[in-house]
Amino acid sequence: MAQQETEQLSRIMMSAALSRAIGTIAELGVADLIQSGQPQPVEQLARASKTHGPSLYRILRYLASHGLFRENEDRHFDHTPLSAALRTDAPGSYRAGAQLFHHLFAGWDGLHHSIQTGEPGFNRVFGAPIFDYIQAHPEMGPIFDAGMTSLNCYETTAMLDAYDFTGIKVLADIGGGNGSLISAVLARYPNMKGILFDLGHVAGRAKELLKAAGLAERCIVIEGSFFESIPAGADAYLFRHIIHDWTDAQSTQILGNCRKVIPANGKLLIVDCVVPAGNAPSPSKDMDIVMLTFPGGQERSEAQFRSLLKASGFALESITPTTTMISAVEAKPI
């Protein structure tokens, strides 16, 4: 094997350290200690973040070599666009997303188990499925909500710009989490009403957000599990980053429950990645490995969506791509 391939593979193998370093810096709030254009000495950053100065310097130097932060003279560090995005007050801040990865990073130790068994490796590492783990650790709820909002914030706008919700009178957001998605849709479509459906420990956080957004009168919150039933009363049912969390059998159960209540002329909207064919890099292929290891689900190709929808009583109508990695997969009941 040539030296070039050896060195390239070595850098790829060591990229796990890059992910871990970003999560650690985000958790410590180091980016908040620097204003763009005002380089700070590493000694001051270490005191403010309560870290070991020489070690912090080495991590920041490492991150700077990958485009996060920039080292100036005398061990002073300033922002680059990438590191500035880790500031809490940055527009569309990525800090909460990086913190979520930081708290759950150990789940990657289960990837080997996932490949061997097809089971989510997260369960083996943490002793419970990811959503059960979050429910059992209340401190993780706000971290998860903030992380999902951080990771998906641009997806919501991209979805609303790409897909036309006109004509939908009542939209049900199934597994709607803290309510940020349904709030954005209702804000864009003032004549629409909403239903948010999620587990009890999540629904409380959604009620607070909807109330703060002035949308409590236009969106009801219903508690329950989509594995058991889905509420009737909507003419469109939206699943954003829900179906990709589950196996085909579990997804068929969820969508089958939706099929029981959706009207004959209703719309099913699955907003997830659609994995392209070929060997080209794609964020959807990256996300698919997250799904394999953490919840045990998968991102799907168009053919896989067609098969899953048919098994659940639906037919694929259209796929609307967005400027992000997600697409809006529309289906109708058959």
BELKALIN-V429530 format. One record per residue. N is the residue number from 0. RES is the residue in three letters. SS is DSSP state (a for helix, b for strand, c for the rest). OMEGA is omega in whole degrees, 0 to 359 (NA if undefined). Layout:
n & res & ss & omega
N & RES & SS & OMEGA
N & RES & SS & OMEGA
//
This chain:
n & res & ss & omega
0 & MET & c & 183
1 & ALA & c & 179
2 & GLN & a & 182
3 & GLN & a & 180
4 & GLU & a & 179
5 & THR & a & 181
6 & GLU & a & 180
7 & GLN & a & 178
8 & LEU & a & 178
9 & SER & a & 179
10 & ARG & a & 177
11 & ILE & a & 181
12 & MET & a & 182
13 & MET & c & 180
14 & SER & a & 174
15 & ALA & a & 178
16 & ALA & a & 179
17 & LEU & a & 178
18 & SER & a & 181
19 & ARG & a & 181
20 & ALA & a & 179
21 & ILE & a & 178
22 & GLY & a & 180
23 & THR & a & 179
24 & ILE & a & 178
25 & ALA & a & 180
26 & GLU & a & 181
27 & LEU & a & 180
28 & GLY & c & 183
29 & VAL & a & 182
30 & ALA & a & 180
31 & ASP & a & 184
32 & LEU & a & 182
33 & ILE & c & 170
34 & GLN & b & 181
35 & SER & c & 181
36 & GLY & c & 179
37 & GLN & b & 183
38 & PRO & c & 182
39 & GLN & b & 177
40 & PRO & b & 184
41 & VAL & a & 179
42 & GLU & a & 179
43 & GLN & a & 177
44 & LEU & a & 180
45 & ALA & a & 179
46 & ARG & a & 184
47 & ALA & a & 181
48 & SER & a & 179
49 & LYS & c & 180
50 & THR & c & 178
51 & HIS & c & 188
52 & GLY & a & 181
53 & PRO & a & 180
54 & SER & a & 177
55 & LEU & a & 178
56 & TYR & a & 182
57 & ARG & a & 179
58 & ILE & a & 179
59 & LEU & a & 176
60 & ARG & a & 178
61 & TYR & a & 180
62 & LEU & a & 179
63 & ALA & a & 179
64 & SER & c & 178
65 & HIS & c & 174
66 & GLY & c & 175
67 & LEU & c & 187
68 & PHE & c & 178
69 & ARG & b & 180
70 & GLU & b & 176
71 & ASN & c & 181
72 & GLU & a & 174
73 & ASP & a & 174
74 & ARG & a & 172
75 & HIS & b & 181
76 & PHE & b & 177
77 & ASP & b & 182
78 & HIS & c & 159
79 & THR & c & 177
80 & PRO & a & 181
81 & LEU & a & 181
82 & SER & a & 178
83 & ALA & a & 179
84 & ALA & c & 178
85 & LEU & c & 174
86 & ARG & c & 181
87 & THR & c & 184
88 & ASP & c & 179
89 & ALA & c & 174
90 & PRO & c & 183
91 & GLY & c & 185
92 & SER & c & 178
93 & TYR & c & 186
94 & ARG & a & 183
95 & ALA & a & 177
96 & GLY & a & 178
97 & ALA & a & 178
98 & GLN & a & 178
99 & LEU & a & 177
100 & PHE & a & 179
101 & HIS & a & 184
102 & HIS & a & 184
103 & LEU & a & 188
104 & PHE & a & 182
105 & ALA & a & 178
106 & GLY & a & 179
107 & TRP & a & 176
108 & ASP & a & 180
109 & GLY & a & 183
110 & LEU & a & 180
111 & HIS & a & 179
112 & HIS & a & 180
113 & SER & a & 181
114 & ILE & a & 182
115 & GLN & a & 190
116 & THR & a & 187
117 & GLY & c & 180
118 & GLU & c & 177
119 & PRO & c & 181
120 & GLY & a & 179
121 & PHE & a & 182
122 & ASN & a & 182
123 & ARG & a & 182
124 & VAL & a & 187
125 & PHE & a & 177
126 & GLY & c & 180
127 & ALA & c & 173
128 & PRO & c & 189
129 & ILE & a & 183
130 & PHE & a & 174
131 & ASP & a & 179
132 & TYR & a & 180
133 & ILE & a & 179
134 & GLN & a & 182
135 & ALA & a & 180
136 & HIS & c & 186
137 & PRO & a & 180
138 & GLU & a & 180
139 & MET & a & 182
140 & GLY & a & 178
141 & PRO & a & 178
142 & ILE & a & 180
143 & PHE & a & 180
144 & ASP & a & 181
145 & ALA & a & 179
146 & GLY & a & 179
147 & MET & a & 178
148 & THR & a & 179
149 & SER & a & 184
150 & LEU & a & 188
151 & ASN & a & 190
152 & CYS & a & 181
153 & TYR & a & 178
154 & GLU & a & 183
155 & THR & a & 179
156 & THR & a & 180
157 & ALA & a & 178
158 & MET & a & 182
159 & LEU & a & 178
160 & ASP & a & 185
161 & ALA & a & 187
162 & TYR & c & 183
163 & ASP & c & 179
164 & PHE & c & 182
165 & THR & c & 178
166 & GLY & c & 177
167 & ILE & c & 181
168 & LYS & c & 179
169 & VAL & b & 180
170 & LEU & b & 177
171 & ALA & b & 177
172 & ASP & b & 186
173 & ILE & b & 187
174 & GLY & c & 190
175 & GLY & c & 174
176 & GLY & c & 186
177 & ASN & c & 175
178 & GLY & c & 183
179 & SER & a & 182
180 & LEU & a & 182
181 & ILE & a & 177
182 & SER & a & 181
183 & ALA & a & 180
184 & VAL & a & 180
185 & LEU & a & 178
186 & ALA & a & 180
187 & ARG & a & 183
188 & TYR & c & 188
189 & PRO & c & 179
190 & ASN & c & 182
191 & MET & c & 171
192 & LYS & b & 185
193 & GLY & b & 171
194 & ILE & b & 173
195 & LEU & b & 183
196 & PHE & b & 178
197 & ASP & b & 180
198 & LEU & c & 186
199 & GLY & a & 183
200 & HIS & a & 177
201 & VAL & a & 186
202 & ALA & a & 180
203 & GLY & a & 179
204 & ARG & a & 179
205 & ALA & a & 179
206 & LYS & a & 180
207 & GLU & a & 181
208 & LEU & a & 180
209 & LEU & a & 178
210 & LYS & a & 180
211 & ALA & a & 180
212 & ALA & c & 181
213 & GLY & c & 184
214 & LEU & c & 184
215 & ALA & c & 181
216 & GLU & c & 183
217 & ARG & c & 183
218 & CYS & b & 176
219 & ILE & b & 179
220 & VAL & b & 182
221 & ILE & b & 181
222 & GLU & b & 177
223 & GLY & c & 180
224 & SER & c & 180
225 & PHE & c & 173
226 & PHE & c & 181
227 & GLU & c & 180
228 & SER & c & 176
229 & ILE & c & 186
230 & PRO & c & 174
231 & ALA & c & 173
232 & GLY & c & 179
233 & ALA & c & 174
234 & ASP & c & 173
235 & ALA & b & 182
236 & TYR & b & 185
237 & LEU & b & 175
238 & PHE & b & 179
239 & ARG & b & 182
240 & HIS & c & 176
241 & ILE & c & 185
242 & ILE & a & 181
243 & HIS & a & 179
244 & ASP & a & 193
245 & TRP & c & 177
246 & THR & c & 178
247 & ASP & a & 181
248 & ALA & a & 179
249 & GLN & a & 180
250 & SER & a & 177
251 & THR & a & 177
252 & GLN & a & 180
253 & ILE & a & 182
254 & LEU & a & 175
255 & GLY & a & 176
256 & ASN & a & 175
257 & CYS & a & 180
258 & ARG & a & 181
259 & LYS & a & 187
260 & VAL & a & 183
261 & ILE & c & 178
262 & PRO & c & 185
263 & ALA & c & 180
264 & ASN & c & 183
265 & GLY & c & 180
266 & LYS & b & 170
267 & LEU & b & 180
268 & LEU & b & 175
269 & ILE & b & 181
270 & VAL & b & 183
271 & ASP & b & 172
272 & CYS & b & 168
273 & VAL & b & 188
274 & VAL & c & 179
275 & PRO & c & 175
276 & ALA & c & 175
277 & GLY & c & 186
278 & ASN & c & 182
279 & ALA & c & 176
280 & PRO & c & 178
281 & SER & c & 176
282 & PRO & a & 180
283 & SER & a & 178
284 & LYS & a & 173
285 & ASP & a & 182
286 & MET & a & 180
287 & ASP & a & 179
288 & ILE & a & 172
289 & VAL & a & 180
290 & MET & a & 178
291 & LEU & a & 190
292 & THR & a & 188
293 & PHE & c & 179
294 & PRO & c & 182
295 & GLY & c & 179
296 & GLY & c & 180
297 & GLN & c & 165
298 & GLU & c & 189
299 & ARG & b & 173
300 & SER & c & 177
301 & GLU & a & 180
302 & ALA & a & 179
303 & GLN & a & 176
304 & PHE & a & 179
305 & ARG & a & 181
306 & SER & a & 180
307 & LEU & a & 180
308 & LEU & a & 180
309 & LYS & a & 180
310 & ALA & a & 183
311 & SER & a & 179
312 & GLY & c & 181
313 & PHE & b & 175
314 & ALA & b & 179
315 & LEU & b & 178
316 & GLU & b & 184
317 & SER & b & 172
318 & ILE & b & 181
319 & THR & b & 179
320 & PRO & b & 175
321 & THR & c & 178
322 & THR & c & 175
323 & THR & c & 183
324 & MET & c & 182
325 & ILE & b & 173
326 & SER & b & 175
327 & ALA & b & 180
328 & VAL & b & 182
329 & GLU & b & 179
330 & ALA & b & 177
331 & LYS & b & 179
332 & PRO & b & 178
333 & ILE & c & NA
//
